[in-house]
Amino acid sequence: MALEKLGKALNSALKKLARSRTVDEATIKEVVRDIQRALIQADVNVRMVLQLTKTIEKRALEEEPPAGASKKEHIIQIVYEELTKFLGKEAKPLEIKEKPTILLTVGIQGSGKTTSVAKLARHLQKRGYKVGLVCSDTWRPGAYFQLKQLVEPLGIEVFGDPEEKDAVKLAREGVEYFKEKGVDVIIVDSAGRHKEESGLIEEMRQISEAIKPHEVILVIDGTIGQQAYNQALAFKEATPIGSIIVTKLDGSAKGGGALSAVAATGAPIKFIGVGERIDDLEAFDPKRFVSRLLGMGDIEGLLEKLEELQKQQEFKEEDMEKFLKGKFNLKDMYAQLEAMQNMGPLKQILQMIPGLGYSLPDDMVKVGEEKLRKYRVIMDSMTDEELENPEIINYSRIKRIARGSGTSTAEVRELLNQYNQMKKMFKSMDKRKLAKMAKKFNFGGLGI
């Protein structure tokens, strides 16, 4: 992951600061040089990097730490504050005020627009909105079918006609169709243009006149790096109601360049694409993004993911009660592994935990993900009786489970040991701490 490399480099610079015995001018200048190098390698504009790091250095050398904070802590706070300003200061959420709210998406061909439309629809659906999609892309064969394939399993309807050549007519008819259906949000996917903003802006203008969108969203490919500046600027000048999605930030060394270039135009980045899954679209919040980038975690984001799982009935209150009391079985453990997998890749989850994101080596995280997958395969080879009463699993059952799952008896034993250790850990936890945790997560009826 491209931004992960940037995060590791920035985290490494701050760790160097934390380990140094004294914080003098030489130490500060060295840390600033490391930050410069990390940002330039992430394709951030050199002039902007020098300006940013000059500000960090000046503040670090001149400012006195506030009461109760050490010099090191204050410098880390300065880096966090300046990087946050650099990427846009405040989050600008997408507002759904009217019913229906009409959104129009535009973008250069190949920017990941159609996939982003599907991800945005999923993002809104998870927040309780009924969404309808209109495919007015008459240029690219298969655009309508691609969109249908992405969202139909989620129960989201797509309006379109692969035979129709008039994009404006399609957009108008699609909006009317979903207005009659009574949906909350209508997203119109327009045709991607070939590398020139004028055609893109003209089509946006024509469709806008026909459907009167509440917001126009430009999708920018994160792999184009600093070139994102021109697209974002042309778009910002053309529409006063625009917002931006930056895609493909999981696979390009230019991700930092694209984000900083868009932020430099003052155009609001509202979402970023961070993976290939339909759920891999994040509302962009510079504060939380930089916090995660620096290895400081994102507890708010983690809690949001847990809340989503609860809404989807995958992380139920009664299940959590069983875990907190140490009264769960393998069936419960399996359900929680399933829910965890739906939260996203393990690496992304770990980056939300302060101090943990970059401290675990990649191979350890990979081993962790592989083990979770293997544990699920092993449990798939168990009977319901074994899952509900793991204590009945004797040697002959272990041999049968290993054969059925294509694993070794040692791996089956390892799973059972992990399960027993987990139960023991929860049972031995301080009951007062459990009660506090229950209160925090609103599990009022625990009776601890």
Secondary structure, 3 states (H helix, E strand, C coil): CHHHHHHHHHHHHHHHHHHCCCCCHHHHHHHHHHHHHHHHHCCCCHHHHHHHHHHHHHHHHHCCCCCCCCHHHHHHHHHHHHHHHHCCCCCCCCCCCCCCEEEEEEEECCCCHHHHHHHHHHHHHHCCCCEEEEECCCCCCCHHHHHHHHHHHHCCEEECCCCCCCHHHHHHHHHHHHHHHCCCEEEEECCCECCCHHHHHHHHHHHHHHHCCCEEEEEEEHHHHHHHHHHHHHHHHHCCCEEEEEECCCCCCCHHHHHHHHHHHCCCEEEEECCCCCCCEEECCHHHHHHHHCCCCCHHHHHHHHHHHHHCCCCCHHHHHHHHHCCCCHHHHHHHHHHHHHCCCHHHHHCCCCCCCCCCCHHHHHHHHHHHHHHHHHHHCCCHHHHHCHHHCCHHHHHHHHHHHCCCHHHHHHHHHHHHHHHHHHHHCCHHHHHHHHHHCCCCCCCC
